[in-house]
Amino acid sequence: MPQYASLGALQPQMVHSAVRSILAGVHLLHQAGVAHCDIKAANILLREEAADAGDAGDNIVLADFNGCTTAGS
């Protein structure tokens, strides 16, 4: 999976879609009592088919859960 940084300049609609997808994923994690603790560009991946199509949508993957914590820990 390529990282967003490897795509060069992104179209505004792709950024909007990507940010919405990232925030939705973080929201789901928080609802499950999980905090990612290391959200950064290197941990936000884009599936190949999204890079080819020029769209993010549901093709964002949040990676590196090694530093996660759960509620109460």
Order of alpha helices (4+ residues) and beta strands (2+ residues): alpha-beta-beta-alpha-beta-beta
